Amino acid sequence: MKIDPKKITIKEVGPRDGLQNESVFVPTPDKIAWINQMSHTGLTYMEVTSFVHPKWIPALADAVEVVSGIERVPGVTYAALVPNAKGLERALSAQVDEVSVFMSASETHNLKNINKTREETYPILAETTQAALAAGKTVRGYVSTVFGCPYEGAVSVDDVIRVTEALLAMGVSEVSLGDTIGVAQPRQVQEVLEVLLQRFPTDKLAMHFHDTRGMAMANVLVSLEMGMTTFDSSLGGLGGCPYAPGASGNIATDDLLYMLNGLGMQTGIDAEKLQAAALFIQEKMGRPLMSHNMQACQA
Protein backbone atom coordinates (compact mmCIF):
# COMPACT_ATOMS: atom_id res chain seq x y z
CA MET A 1 0.00 0.00 0.00
CA LYS A 2 1.35 3.40 -0.96
CA ILE A 3 -0.16 6.65 0.27
CA ASP A 4 1.88 9.71 -0.55
CA PRO A 5 2.50 11.99 2.45
CA LYS A 6 0.12 14.91 2.25
CA LYS A 7 -1.50 17.60 4.33
CA ILE A 8 -4.56 16.21 6.06
CA THR A 9 -7.23 18.36 7.70
CA ILE A 10 -8.92 17.02 10.82
CA LYS A 11 -12.17 18.76 11.70
CA GLU A 12 -12.94 18.32 15.38
CA VAL A 13 -16.66 17.79 15.99
CA GLY A 14 -16.53 16.56 19.60
CA PRO A 15 -18.02 19.65 21.27
CA ARG A 16 -21.11 19.28 19.04
CA ASP A 17 -21.45 15.74 17.66
CA GLY A 18 -19.66 14.31 20.66
CA LEU A 19 -21.66 15.96 23.43
CA GLN A 20 -25.11 16.12 21.79
CA ASN A 21 -25.98 12.51 22.63
CA GLU A 22 -24.54 12.43 26.14
CA SER A 23 -26.84 12.08 29.13
CA VAL A 24 -24.45 14.13 31.28
CA PHE A 25 -24.76 17.89 30.82
CA VAL A 26 -21.26 19.34 30.73
CA PRO A 27 -21.37 22.75 32.45
CA THR A 28 -20.83 25.74 30.18
CA PRO A 29 -17.51 26.83 31.77
CA ASP A 30 -16.14 23.31 31.27
CA LYS A 31 -17.20 23.25 27.61
CA ILE A 32 -15.50 26.60 27.09
CA ALA A 33 -12.34 25.47 28.88
CA TRP A 34 -12.23 22.26 26.80
CA ILE A 35 -12.64 24.11 23.51
CA ASN A 36 -9.98 26.61 24.58
CA GLN A 37 -7.57 23.75 25.29
CA MET A 38 -8.20 22.23 21.86
CA SER A 39 -7.68 25.64 20.25
CA HIS A 40 -4.01 25.37 21.25
CA THR A 41 -3.39 21.83 19.97
CA GLY A 42 -2.88 22.75 16.31
CA LEU A 43 -6.44 21.91 15.27
CA THR A 44 -7.60 24.42 12.67
CA TYR A 45 -11.33 23.66 12.77
CA MET A 46 -13.83 22.93 15.52
CA GLU A 47 -17.57 22.54 15.43
CA VAL A 48 -18.29 23.86 18.88
CA THR A 49 -22.07 23.54 19.37
CA SER A 50 -25.50 23.34 17.76
CA PHE A 51 -28.21 25.96 17.40
CA VAL A 52 -30.93 23.33 17.07
CA HIS A 53 -33.73 24.14 19.55
CA PRO A 54 -32.66 23.18 23.11
CA LYS A 55 -35.83 21.09 23.44
CA TRP A 56 -34.35 18.64 20.92
CA ILE A 57 -30.69 18.81 21.97
CA PRO A 58 -30.71 19.76 25.69
CA ALA A 59 -27.00 18.92 26.09
CA LEU A 60 -26.22 21.94 23.91
CA ALA A 61 -28.81 24.37 25.28
CA ASP A 62 -25.99 26.80 26.13
CA ALA A 63 -24.92 27.33 22.50
CA VAL A 64 -24.88 31.14 22.59
CA GLU A 65 -22.99 31.23 25.88
CA VAL A 66 -20.38 28.74 24.63
CA VAL A 67 -19.68 30.48 21.32
CA SER A 68 -19.64 33.91 22.96
CA GLY A 69 -17.35 32.72 25.75
CA ILE A 70 -14.57 30.84 23.95
CA GLU A 71 -11.14 32.23 23.17
CA ARG A 72 -10.73 32.89 19.43
CA VAL A 73 -7.30 31.69 18.34
CA PRO A 74 -6.14 33.05 14.96
CA GLY A 75 -6.13 30.36 12.30
CA VAL A 76 -8.89 28.30 13.96
CA THR A 77 -12.39 28.19 12.46
CA TYR A 78 -15.20 27.95 15.02
CA ALA A 79 -18.31 26.44 13.42
CA ALA A 80 -21.77 25.49 14.66
CA LEU A 81 -24.65 23.35 13.42
CA VAL A 82 -27.62 25.46 12.32
CA PRO A 83 -31.02 23.98 11.33
CA ASN A 84 -32.86 26.98 9.89
CA ALA A 85 -33.09 30.77 9.69
CA LYS A 86 -34.11 31.12 13.34
CA GLY A 87 -31.12 29.09 14.48
CA LEU A 88 -28.94 31.17 12.18
CA GLU A 89 -30.01 34.38 13.92
CA ARG A 90 -28.74 32.99 17.22
CA ALA A 91 -25.53 31.70 15.61
CA LEU A 92 -24.79 35.05 13.99
CA SER A 93 -25.46 36.88 17.25
CA ALA A 94 -22.78 34.71 18.86
CA GLN A 95 -20.35 35.37 15.98
CA VAL A 96 -19.73 31.86 14.66
CA ASP A 97 -17.16 31.69 11.85
CA GLU A 98 -18.90 28.99 9.82
CA VAL A 99 -22.40 27.56 9.62
CA SER A 100 -23.10 23.85 9.17
CA VAL A 101 -26.39 22.79 7.61
CA PHE A 102 -27.58 19.20 7.47
CA MET A 103 -29.95 16.71 5.93
CA SER A 104 -30.11 13.01 5.10
CA ALA A 105 -29.69 11.01 1.93
CA SER A 106 -32.41 8.73 3.36
CA GLU A 107 -36.00 10.00 3.28
CA THR A 108 -37.03 8.23 6.50
CA HIS A 109 -34.03 9.41 8.51
CA ASN A 110 -34.63 12.94 7.24
CA LEU A 111 -38.22 12.75 8.48
CA LYS A 112 -37.09 11.43 11.88
CA ASN A 113 -34.21 13.89 12.24
CA ILE A 114 -35.67 17.07 10.72
CA ASN A 115 -39.41 16.24 10.65
CA LYS A 116 -39.53 17.09 6.93
CA THR A 117 -39.15 15.31 3.63
CA ARG A 118 -35.99 15.91 1.63
CA GLU A 119 -37.90 18.08 -0.85
CA GLU A 120 -39.31 20.15 2.02
CA THR A 121 -35.81 20.51 3.49
CA TYR A 122 -34.09 21.99 0.42
CA PRO A 123 -35.72 25.46 0.56
CA ILE A 124 -35.07 25.76 4.31
CA LEU A 125 -31.39 24.97 3.86
CA ALA A 126 -31.16 27.24 0.81
CA GLU A 127 -32.63 30.14 2.81
CA THR A 128 -30.26 29.48 5.71
CA THR A 129 -27.24 29.12 3.44
CA GLN A 130 -27.94 32.29 1.47
CA ALA A 131 -28.48 34.31 4.64
CA ALA A 132 -25.24 32.98 6.15
CA LEU A 133 -23.30 33.79 2.99
CA ALA A 134 -24.82 37.27 2.92
CA ALA A 135 -23.57 37.73 6.50
CA GLY A 136 -20.05 36.88 5.35
CA LYS A 137 -19.95 33.35 6.75
CA THR A 138 -18.87 30.17 4.99
CA VAL A 139 -21.29 27.24 4.99
CA ARG A 140 -20.60 23.53 5.29
CA GLY A 141 -23.12 20.79 4.56
CA TYR A 142 -23.63 17.40 6.19
CA VAL A 143 -25.24 14.49 4.37
CA SER A 144 -26.29 11.82 6.87
CA THR A 145 -26.85 8.09 6.24
CA VAL A 146 -24.64 8.01 3.13
CA PHE A 147 -23.64 4.39 3.70
CA GLY A 148 -26.80 3.06 5.33
CA CYS A 149 -29.95 4.08 7.19
CA PRO A 150 -31.28 2.66 10.49
CA TYR A 151 -34.81 2.68 9.02
CA GLU A 152 -34.38 1.92 5.30
CA GLY A 153 -31.16 -0.10 5.23
CA ALA A 154 -29.17 0.44 2.03
CA VAL A 155 -29.07 3.98 0.61
CA SER A 156 -28.70 4.57 -3.13
CA VAL A 157 -25.59 6.46 -4.21
CA ASP A 158 -27.91 8.33 -6.60
CA ASP A 159 -29.68 9.79 -3.57
CA VAL A 160 -26.33 10.85 -2.14
CA ILE A 161 -25.43 12.53 -5.44
CA ARG A 162 -28.74 14.41 -5.59
CA VAL A 163 -28.40 15.79 -2.06
CA THR A 164 -24.72 16.66 -2.52
CA GLU A 165 -25.41 18.45 -5.80
CA ALA A 166 -28.26 20.40 -4.20
CA LEU A 167 -26.11 21.53 -1.26
CA LEU A 168 -23.22 22.62 -3.46
CA ALA A 169 -25.63 24.49 -5.74
CA MET A 170 -26.87 26.44 -2.69
CA GLY A 171 -23.35 27.74 -2.07
CA VAL A 172 -22.10 25.22 0.48
CA SER A 173 -18.30 25.09 0.25
CA GLU A 174 -17.83 21.50 1.43
CA VAL A 175 -20.07 18.47 1.93
CA SER A 176 -19.28 16.00 4.71
CA LEU A 177 -20.37 12.46 3.87
CA GLY A 178 -21.71 10.83 7.03
CA ASP A 179 -21.65 7.16 7.99
CA THR A 180 -24.20 8.05 10.66
CA ILE A 181 -24.69 4.58 12.16
CA GLY A 182 -21.25 3.16 11.43
CA VAL A 183 -22.26 0.50 8.92
CA ALA A 184 -19.77 1.36 6.17
CA GLN A 185 -17.00 -1.06 5.33
CA PRO A 186 -13.93 -0.43 3.16
CA ARG A 187 -15.16 -1.92 -0.12
CA GLN A 188 -18.39 0.07 0.11
CA VAL A 189 -16.47 3.28 0.85
CA GLN A 190 -14.30 2.67 -2.20
CA GLU A 191 -17.31 1.96 -4.42
CA VAL A 192 -19.22 5.04 -3.25
CA LEU A 193 -16.20 7.33 -3.63
CA GLU A 194 -15.45 5.96 -7.10
CA VAL A 195 -18.88 7.22 -8.18
CA LEU A 196 -18.84 10.53 -6.26
CA LEU A 197 -15.33 11.52 -7.31
CA GLN A 198 -16.37 11.32 -10.94
CA ARG A 199 -18.74 14.22 -10.20
CA PHE A 200 -17.16 16.18 -7.36
CA PRO A 201 -13.54 17.21 -6.65
CA THR A 202 -11.93 15.93 -3.45
CA ASP A 203 -11.70 19.46 -2.02
CA LYS A 204 -15.51 19.68 -2.02
CA LEU A 205 -15.95 16.51 0.06
CA ALA A 206 -15.04 15.33 3.55
CA MET A 207 -15.54 12.00 5.33
CA HIS A 208 -17.43 11.54 8.60
CA PHE A 209 -17.16 8.02 10.02
CA HIS A 210 -18.64 6.47 13.14
CA ASP A 211 -16.94 3.46 14.70
CA THR A 212 -19.98 1.34 15.63
CA ARG A 213 -18.51 -1.83 14.10
CA GLY A 214 -14.83 -0.97 14.43
CA MET A 215 -14.49 -0.12 10.74
CA ALA A 216 -13.88 3.63 10.92
CA MET A 217 -10.08 3.56 10.73
CA ALA A 218 -10.10 1.09 7.83
CA ASN A 219 -12.60 3.34 6.07
CA VAL A 220 -10.31 6.34 6.55
CA LEU A 221 -7.42 4.38 5.06
CA VAL A 222 -9.44 3.55 1.94
CA SER A 223 -10.56 7.18 1.71
CA LEU A 224 -6.93 8.32 1.85
CA GLU A 225 -6.08 5.94 -0.97
CA MET A 226 -8.92 7.49 -2.97
CA GLY A 227 -7.41 10.94 -2.48
CA MET A 228 -9.55 12.31 0.36
CA THR A 229 -7.81 14.77 2.67
CA THR A 230 -10.48 16.05 5.12
CA PHE A 231 -11.91 13.98 7.96
CA ASP A 232 -14.31 14.74 10.81
CA SER A 233 -13.53 13.20 14.19
CA SER A 234 -14.36 13.55 17.87
CA LEU A 235 -11.78 13.61 20.64
CA GLY A 236 -11.84 10.41 22.68
CA GLY A 237 -14.50 8.92 20.39
CA LEU A 238 -17.38 10.86 21.95
CA GLY A 239 -20.63 10.98 20.06
CA GLY A 240 -23.64 9.50 18.34
CA CYS A 241 -26.85 10.70 16.74
CA PRO A 242 -29.99 11.01 18.92
CA TYR A 243 -32.18 10.26 15.87
CA ALA A 244 -30.21 7.30 14.55
CA PRO A 245 -30.75 4.19 16.72
CA GLY A 246 -27.53 2.23 17.05
CA ALA A 247 -25.20 5.13 16.28
CA SER A 248 -22.16 5.05 18.55
CA GLY A 249 -19.19 7.33 18.79
CA ASN A 250 -17.42 9.15 16.02
CA ILE A 251 -13.99 8.04 14.95
CA ALA A 252 -11.66 9.29 17.70
CA THR A 253 -9.46 12.26 16.87
CA ASP A 254 -6.62 10.88 19.00
CA ASP A 255 -6.72 7.47 17.27
CA LEU A 256 -6.92 9.10 13.84
CA LEU A 257 -3.95 11.34 14.63
CA TYR A 258 -1.90 8.33 15.75
CA MET A 259 -2.49 6.57 12.43
CA LEU A 260 -1.88 9.66 10.30
CA ASN A 261 1.38 10.37 12.13
CA GLY A 262 2.44 6.79 11.50
CA LEU A 263 1.75 7.25 7.79
CA GLY A 264 3.94 10.35 7.72
CA MET A 265 1.04 12.69 7.00
CA GLN A 266 1.00 16.28 8.14
CA THR A 267 -1.80 17.53 10.40
CA GLY A 268 -0.06 20.23 12.45
CA ILE A 269 -1.62 18.78 15.63
CA ASP A 270 0.35 18.26 18.85
CA ALA A 271 -0.49 14.78 20.18
CA GLU A 272 0.48 15.58 23.80
CA LYS A 273 -1.69 18.69 23.96
CA LEU A 274 -4.55 16.74 22.38
CA GLN A 275 -4.14 14.03 25.01
CA ALA A 276 -4.34 16.62 27.79
CA ALA A 277 -7.60 17.94 26.33
CA ALA A 278 -8.97 14.38 26.18
CA LEU A 279 -8.08 13.76 29.82
CA PHE A 280 -9.77 17.04 30.77
CA ILE A 281 -13.11 16.21 29.15
CA GLN A 282 -12.95 12.62 30.41
CA GLU A 283 -12.79 13.91 33.96
CA LYS A 284 -15.72 16.25 33.33
CA MET A 285 -17.78 13.44 31.76
CA GLY A 286 -17.14 11.21 34.75
CA ARG A 287 -16.54 8.12 32.64
CA PRO A 288 -13.73 6.65 30.53
CA LEU A 289 -13.55 7.77 26.92
CA MET A 290 -13.67 4.90 24.45
CA SER A 291 -10.83 5.73 22.07
CA HIS A 292 -8.08 3.13 21.82
CA ASN A 293 -5.55 5.84 22.60
CA MET A 294 -7.28 6.75 25.86
CA GLN A 295 -7.61 3.09 26.85
CA ALA A 296 -3.91 2.56 26.19
CA CYS A 297 -3.07 5.70 28.15
CA GLN A 298 -5.05 4.51 31.17
CA ALA A 299 -3.58 1.01 30.98
N, C-alpha and C positions, 0 to 999 in steps of 0.2 A: 504494500500500500504506500502510495506517495502522495502526500499533501504538501504543497509548497508553503513555506512559512509566509504568513500574511497578517495584516492588521485585522483583528477581530473585535467587533463591538459587542459588549455585554450590556444589555439593558436590564437594570435591576427593578423587579416588579414586586419585591417582597412587602414593602409598606402598604401596597394596595392589594394585589392578588394574594399575597401571603397572609395578611391579617384579616381579609374580608370574611373568611370562613371560620375564623377562630371563635370559640365560645368565650374565651377570656378577653375582656376589654382592656387593651393596653392604654394606660393613662396618657393623655395628650403630651405632658412634658417628656415622658419616656419615648413616645413616638418621635418627637422633635429631636431628642438627644440621639436616638438611633440613626435617624436620617443624617444628622450633622456628622456623626462618626463616619458613616458611609461616604459622605461628601469628600472626605479626606483620604479615601483609599485608592483613588485613581479612577473610580467609576466616573463615566462622563454622562450618564443618563439614569434617572430614577423616576419611576412612577410612584408618587408619594401618597396618593389617596384617591378617593372616588367621590364625585358629587352626585351620585345616585341618591335618591331620597333616603334619609336615615331610617325610615320605617323598614326599608328593604335590606339595608346594609348597616345595622346598628353599630357594628364594630368600627365603622368609619364615620360616625355621626359628627366628629370633630374636624371635618375636612377643612373648613375655612381657618380654624385656629391653627391647624398643623401647617398649612401652606403659608399662612401669614407669619408663623413663628420660627420657621427654619432659617438657618444661615444659608445665604446664597453664595456658593463658591464659584468664582469665574471658571468657565469651561464646562460646568455641569448643567444639564438640562433637567428642570423639575417639571414633570408632567402629571396630569391627573385624568382619570376616567370621567367622561361627561356624557350623560344619556340624551340630553335634549337642550333646547334653548334656555329653559329655566335653570338647569344645572350649570349651563355655560355662564349665566349671569353671576352665579356664586363663584365659579372658578376664576372668572376675569376680575372680580372684586378682590380675590386673594392673590392675584398676579401670578398665575401659573405661566410657565414658559411654553408648554405644549399641551394640546387637548387630544385625548384619545377617545374616539368613538368606536362603537362595537355593534356587531350583529352576528347572526349565525348563518352558516351555509345550509343548515337543516331547518326546515320549516317548523317542525314541532319544537325543537329547542328554542328557536326564536320566539315562538308563542309563549313558552314557559318562562323564558328569561326576560323578555321585553314586553310580553302581553300584546304583541302585534304580529301580523304576518310579515314576511320579508318585503312584500310590495308596499305595505303600510309603513314600514320602517325607513325605506329609502328617502322619502321627502323630509322626514324628521332629521335624519343624519345630514342630508344636504343643507337644510336650514342651519343646523348647528355648525357644520363645517364652514359654510360661507360667512357666517357671523364671526367665527373664530379667526378666519383668514383676514376679514375686514378689520379685526382688532389687532392685527399684526402677529398673530400666533401661528405656529405650524400645527398641523393636524396629523395624527397617526390613526390608522384603522385596525381593528381586530376582527378577524373572521374566526368564529368559534366552530367547533365540531368538524374541522376540515377532514379528519381521518376517521371519524366515526361519531355516531350520535347515541346517547343513552336511551332514546325513545325510538328512533328509526333504524338503528344499526348502521349499515354502510351508507356513505354519503357520496354522491356522484361528483367527480372532478369537474363536470360541466357546471354544477351548482356553485362550486368554489370559484370557478372562472367568472361566472356572472356577477357574483357578489364583489369579487376583487376588482373587476372592471368598473363596476358601479362606484365603488369607493374612490378609485383613482380618478375617475371622471369628475367626481365632486371636488377634487383638489387635495385629497389626502396624499401626503408625501411618501408614506410607507405603509404597507399592509403586513401585519403580523399573522401568520398562519397557525392557528391554535389546535393542538391535539388535546382538547379540553378534558377528556376522560382518560387519557393515557393509553389508548388502544393501538396507536401506530406501531408498526415494526419496520425494520430497515428497508426491506424490499418495497413495501408500500410507499414509504417516504421517497425512495428513488423513483418509483413509477409516477407518483403525483408530481414531483418536481420536474421530471422529464417533460411532462405536459405543460406545466405552468411556465417553465423557463423558455419555452418556445414563444410565449406571449408577453412575458414580463421580464425586464432586466433584474439581475440579482439585487441591485441597489434599491429596488422598489419593494423588496420582500424581506421578511424576517421570520424566524422560526420560534415557536412557543410550545415547548414540550412539557408534558406532565409525566411523572415517573411511576404511575400506578402499577405497571407490570415490569418495572425495572428496565425498560427499553430506551429511556430518554437519552442516555449517553451514546448508545449505539446509533440512535437516530440523528444525533448531532454529528457524529462521525460521517455518516452517509451524506448529510447535508453539506458538510465541509467539502467532501469529495465532489459534490455537485456544484461547488462554487459559492455557497452561501457564506456570508460573513457577519451576519447580525443575529443574535440569539437573546431571547428573554430568559431570565432565570430569577430565582428567589433565594435569598441568603438562608442557608440552613435547610432548604427544601420546604419552607413554609408554603401553605396554600391549598387551594381547591376552589371549585365553583359551587356556590350555594344552590344553583339551579341545574346542576348536572350530577345526578346520583352516581356515586362511585368515583368521582373525581378526587384524587389525592394530591399530594404536593407537587409543586412545580419542580423542574430540574433545579438542583441546588447550585447556586452561584459558586460556592466554594469548591464543590466537586468539579464543576465545569472548568473553573480556573486551573485546577490541578491538572486536568487532562490537556488543556490548551497549552499550559506551560511545558508539559512533557513533549508536546508536538512541536515546540519551538515557535509557537505563535505569539504575536504581540498583542497584549491587551492594555498595558499601562497600569494594571491593578497590582497593588501591594498585598500579597497573600497574608502577611502577618497582621496588617491593619484590618483586613477583611475578617480574619479570625477573631480579632478583638471585638468587632461589631457583632459577630455571630454569638459570641459568649455573652455580650451585653443583653441582646434581645432574648436569648435563652433564659437568662436569669429572670427577666421581666415576665416571660411567658409562664415560668414556673414548671416547665417540663423540658425534657431533652429534645433538641432538634434532631431531625431524622436523616440529615445528610451523612454520607459515609465519612466525610472529612471530620464532622463533629463527633461521630461515634469513635473514630480512630483517636481523636484528640483526647476524649474522655477515658479511653482505654489505657 
